[in-house]
Amino acid sequence: VLQIQQLQGELDSARITGRGMVDIGRSIAGLKIDAQLTQAYKQSNTCPAINQTLRDITWPLACEGSYQDRAFGETCGVDKGKLQKLVAQRLLNKALGDEKSSVIDKLKNLFR
């Protein structure tokens, strides 16, 4: 079993980091990857321009299963559980704005 503690890579418009494992004997892999678009793609026939609000967001991805299975690529995609947490945090930050620190302080005081 190969344990991947720190995976790093860069593409023209993205940076990836991750961790996981590959079990060669059982032909399975489990990877957690964070992909961050570092610049908007240029408009083309094959890739539409990406909205600037998506830039610099870290997208959580997961890939798990047997890599000998033809459907392995279909099991790879957005880590929905992690994405839900990120979206909830972003919405909370946007909703609270400057009030965030005072709300957090008030919540902390409730449990003292």
Secondary structure as UniProt FT lines:
FT   STRAND          2..10
FT   STRAND          14..23
FT   TURN            24..27
FT   STRAND          28..37
FT   HELIX           52..54
FT   TURN            55..56
FT   STRAND          58..66
FT   TURN            67..68
FT   TURN            70..71
FT   HELIX           72..75
FT   STRAND          77..78
FT   HELIX           80..96
FT   HELIX           97..99
FT   HELIX           100..110
//
